[in-house]
Amino acid sequence: MTRPISLLVRTNLVLAVSAVGIAVTAIVALNAFVIEPIAERSADDEAALLVLSAQTWVELPPGARPYFELELAQNHDLIISSEVRSLPLADIGIGYLELLQSKLSERIGEAVALTEGDELIWANVPMGGHTMQIGFASDRRDIQPAYVGIIIVVMGAAIVFGTSLLIVQRIARPLVRIADLAETFRGGEGFTPLPERGPRELVTLANRFNTMAREIAALLSNRTTLLAGISHDLRTPMARMRLAVELLGDGVDPKLVARFEHNLEVMDELVGDALRFARGTGEPAQPLLLRGYLEDIVESIDESVQVQWHGDPELGFSAAPGALRRVLQNLVSNALQHGGDEVRVVAYVGESVEIHVVDGGPGIPEEYRDKVFQPFFRLDRSRSQATGGSGLGLAIVQQLCQAQGWKVEIRTAANGGADVVLNLGKV
């Protein structure tokens, strides 16, 4: 089963796709309506400056030209010379220099070559019978839209991640709080209502959950009360029936009397299970010395069952004693009845408390490990009507565990038998 994707990852993916779309649109629009027009205007202005500089130099008297050349170098970073040197052509490519060359050619009316040397770009500008070689800094290159795009994408991704993190935290934290509190709900009356604050949708969710929890708690409480009342009230007619059986005359068939007594015993066991279940679901937790309590329970069932303890022998643990006793009694009795003579109880104490009831029986097939906790479900290989029992043992175990926040599961033991694991939670 694949792990669900977190809300943060989902939100980031959605925002990332939209952010990339926005970034691409912004880059295209920026390049089309800002970068290219600015680059074209800048190339045209610089071409005009170069042409004007060459024209001014030609029109000045020879004695004033050195001062003009000095002024161009100081104020405009231009080097102008009438001595044309043979230099290699500049690597124009597609960009600003190509625009500049095009604008120069348009203004002069003939092709203008751009060469490169002395870390400068030189434009050979014909003017008034002279060819002027005007140099300018080689860093006047193309404005790089790719760099602009990278900056937009990187900064946009950082902003999107920060924004999504803030949004998800504002949404996920209340949801995590709701999930944690919902996990503690066992149908009892001690449920802590979810806080109804925050965004409207979360307030609505918390309100609906609190309403549902109260209704479920009331339903379970009424069911338990009804079950306990019916079970208790059945004791009186059962006592009368038992008395009637005892008063039967000697002429009654003994086999018939035995069947009546057996049926009354089964009914009494069912009533007892129902009453113990009703008491166990609402029992509060109490501090226990768990090892001694576990050994006493197992010894009261069968002294031959070995108890193995791994962990702190003086561990104090808070649990509902009656519910824990009933769960362990049912598990150990079930193991003794259907698991042969190799029954042992092993407790492991670490971050949590796990109690293993291991038997040497045929085990329980994996496809039936959930079904055996259903009322009156029987496995043909391990259980039959002849073995007796109310058919509610494991169902009561499951119900009591759910009511107390414990977990119970069935595994396969090393010897092939059943390993029923009762997890009582964190220490």
N, C-alpha and C positions, 0 to 999 in steps of 0.2 A: 504494500500500500504506500503510495507516494505521499511525501510530507506536504501539507498544504502550504502555499506561498503566503508569506506574511503580508499584513496590510501595508506595511512600509514599502516592501518590494513592489507590490501591485500599484501603489500610488506613484512610486518613482517611475515605473515603466510607463504608466499612462502620461504622467507629466513630461517624461523624457521624450516620448514620441511627439507630443504637442510642442515641447520646447525646441526640438530639432526642426520641426516644420516652421515655427516662428523664426528661428535663427536663419534658416535658409532663405525665407522670404525677406528677412531684414537685410541679409547680405546682398541678395540680388537687387533689392530696392536701393540700398546704400550705394552699391556699385553703379547702378544705372542712373540714379538721380542726384548723387552727391559726388562720388569719387571721380567718375569719368568726366562730368562737366567741370569740376574744379581742376582736374589734371589738364583738360583741354584749354581752359581759360589761362591757367598758369603757363602752359607751353606757348600760347599765343602772346602773352605779356612778355615772356622772356625772349621770344623771337623778335618782338617789337623793340625790346631794349638792345638786343644785339645789332639789329639793323640800324637803329638810331645811333648807337655808339660808333659803328663803322662809318655812317654818313657824316657824323660830327667830326670824326677824326680826319676824314678826307677834306672837309671844308675848312678846317683850322689851318692857320699858317704853320709851317714846319717848326717854328720856334715855340709855339704854344702846345704842340702835340705831346711833348714829354709830361707837361703838367696835367694835361687831360688824361694821359695814361695812368699817372699817379692817382688822380681823383677816382678813376674807374676801379683801380685796384683797392683803394681804401674804402670807398663807399658802396661799391657794387660787387666786389670780389671777382672782377673781370680783368683778364690779362689780354691786351690788344697789341698786335704786332703786324707790321707790314711784311715781315720776313716769313715766308711760307716754308715750313719745314715738311719734309716727307715723313709722315707718321702712319702707323697702321690704322686701318679703319676701326672705329669703335664698335663694340658688340651692342648693337641697338636692340635687337630682339623686338618684342611687342610690349610697348609701354611708353613711358614718358619721353624718352629720347627719340623714339619714332615719331611721336606727336610733335616734338620740337623741330625735328628735321622737316616734317611735313609743313609746319607753319612757316619756317624759314624759306622753304622753297616757294610757298605761296606768295610771300611778301616780296621776294626778290624776282620771282618769275623764272627761275631756273633751278636745277637740282643743286643742292648744297650737301657737301660731304662732311660727316662728323668723324674726326679722328681722335686718337687717344694717346697720351704721352705725358710724362712728368706728373702723373697722378691727376691730370686734368683732361677734360673733354674739349676738343678744339673744333670750332666751326669755321670753315673756309668761306668767308662772305665776300663775294665780288661787289665792288662799289667804286664808281667813278674812275674806272680804268685801273683800279688797284684790287688786289685780293687780300683782304684782311683776315688774319687768323686770330680768332677771339677764343680765349680759353676760360672755362669756368669749372667750378669744383665738380669732381666726378661723383660726389654723393648726391647730386641732383638726379636721382634715379626714379624709377617707377614707384608710385605709391602701391604697396602690396595689398591687394584685397584679400589674398589668402591669409595673411597674418591677421588682418582685421576679422576675418571669418573665424579663425582659430580662437582669437580672444573672445569673440562673441559667444562661441560654442562653449568654451571652457568656463567663462564667467557665468553664462546662462545655466550650465549644468550645476555649478556650485550653488547658484541662487535657487534653482529648482530643488536640489537635494535639501538645502536648508529649509526651504518653504515646506516641502513635503514632510520633512522630519517634524517640523513644528505642528503641521496639521494633523499628522498621524498620532503624534504624542497626545494632542488635545482630544483626539477621538479614541485612540487605543488604550490610554490609561484608564478612562472610565470603563471601557469594555473589559479590560483585564480585571479591574476591581469587581465588576459584575460577575465575571466568570469565576473568580475566587470565592466570592460570597455564595454564588449559586451552587458551587461544589460542596459547600458546607451544609446545604439544605438537605435534610433527611426526612422531611415530612413531619417533624416534631413542632411543638409550639415555641421552642426557643430560638427560632430563626431570626436573625438580625436583618431587618428590611434594608434594601438597597437605598442609598442616598438618592433622592430625586432632585438633582441639580445638574446644571450644565446646559448643553444645547437642547432644544426642544425635543428632538428625536430621542436623545438619550433619556431625557426625563420621562417621555412616553414609554420607552422600553422598560425603565426601572419601575414605573407605576404599574404597567401590565404584569411584570414579573412578580412584584409584591402582592398584587391582587391574586394571581395564580397560586403563589406560595401559601397565602392565607387560606384559600379555598381548598388546596390539597391537604394542608395541615388539619383543617376542620373535617374534611372527608375521612382522612386516616384516623383521626381521633374518634370520630363517630363509629367508624368500622371496628376499631379496637374495642371501644366501649360496648358495642353491640355484640361482638364476638365473646367478650368476657362475660357479659350478662347472660347470653344464651347458654354458654358453657357452664356457668355457675348454676343456672336454673335447671339444667339437665341433671344435675347431681341428685335432686330430690326424687324425680320419677325413676331414676336408675336405682336409687336405694330401695324404693318400693318394689321394683321388679326383682332385685336381688333377694329381698325379704320374702317375696312371693315364691321364688324358686326354692328358698330354704324351707318353706312351709309345705311344699308339695308332698303328697303322701308317698308311701313306699311302693305303691302300685304303678307309679310313673316310670316309664322306660329310662334307665340310667343314662343311656346315650343321648336322649333328648335333653335331659337335665344338663349333661356335660356341654352340649351345644349351646344351650341358653347361657350357661356360665361363661363359656368362651366368648360369646357375642357381647356379654356385659363387660368382660375384661377389655375387649377391643374398644367398645364405646367409652369406657372409663379412661383408657389410654388416649383416645382422641380428645376427650374433654380436658384431660390433664395437659396435653400438648397445647391446646388452644389457650388455656389459662396461663401457662408458663410463657407462651409467646406474647400474650397481651401484657403481662407484667414486664417482660424484657424490653419491649419497644420503648417504653417510657421511663426506663430506669436511669437515674443519673449516675455519672462516673464517680468512683471513689478511689483514693490511693490504696495500692496493693503492693505487697512484696511478691512479685510475680512468680518467682521460682517456687517458693513454698506453696503458693496458692495452686499453681499448676500441678505440683506433685501430689497435693491433697486430693485434687479432683481425679487424677488418673488412678491413685491408690484406691479411692472409693469405688471405682468402676471395676478394676481388676489389678491386684497387687503384682501380677506377673508382667505387666506392661512396663517396659523400661523407659525412663525419662532421661534424655541427654540434654545438657545445658551448655551452651557456648556463649560466653560473655560474662558480664558483671553478675556475680551470684546474688548481690545485695540490691539489685535493681528495683527501684520504686517506680511504679507505673500506675497511671490513672485510667481506670476502666470500670464499666458497669459489672459488678461481680456476678450478679444473677444471670445476666445475659451471657457473659463469658463462660460461666459454669455450664449453662445449657448448651452452648455451641460446642464446647469441648466434649461434653458427655455424649452428644449426638454423634460427633465425628469418631470418637474412640469406640463407642458401642457399635457404630456401623462398620468400622474396620475389624473389630473382633468378630462380628457376625458374618462378614462376607470376605474377610481378608486372610483367613487362616490364623496360624499361631505366631507368625512373624510380625507382630504389631509393636511399634515403638513410637515414642513421641520425642521429637528433636526440636529444641528451641535455639534460635540464632538471634543474638542481640548485637546490633550495630547501629547504623543510623535509624533503623526501624526494628520492630520486634516481629519476627516470623516464627510461627509454630507449625511444624510439619508433623502430620499424622500419617505414618508410613505403614503399609501392610504388605503381606506376601501373597495376596490373592491374584486373580487373573487380571486385575486392573480395569480401567474404564476406557473404552475406545474414545478417541478424540471427538468424534462426531456426536457423542452423547454427553459430553462433559458439561454442557450448558443445560441439557434437558433433565439431567438427574436432580437438578435443584427445583424442578417443577413439582407441585403437589401430586402425589399418587403415581409418579412415573416410576416404572420398574424396568430393570434390565433382565432379559431372559437368562443371560449367562450367570448373573450374580444374585438375582432376587426372584422370588416366587411367592405366591400366596402362602405357601407352606412355611416360609421362614418367619411369618408373623410380622409385627410392626404396623404402625399406623400409616406408613407411606408418606409421612410429613416431616421426617427427620431432617433431611437435607434442605427441604423447602423452608423449614423453620430456621435452620442455620443461615440460609441466604437472607431471609427477611430480617433476622436479628443483626446480621452484619451490616446490611444496608441502613438499618435504623441507628446503629452505633458508629457508622463511618468506617467500619472495617472492610477488608477485602478477603474473599475466599476463592480459591481456584484449585483445579485438579491437574496434576502433572503425572508423569510416569516415573516411578521409582527406579533405582538402579537394578533392583531384582525383578523388574517387570510388573510389580504391583502398583497400587495407587498411592500417590503422594499428594495428600490434601494440604494445601498451604493456607494458613490463616495469618493475614498481615494485620497487625493491630495499629499500625501507623508509626509515626516518628516518636523516638524516645524523648 
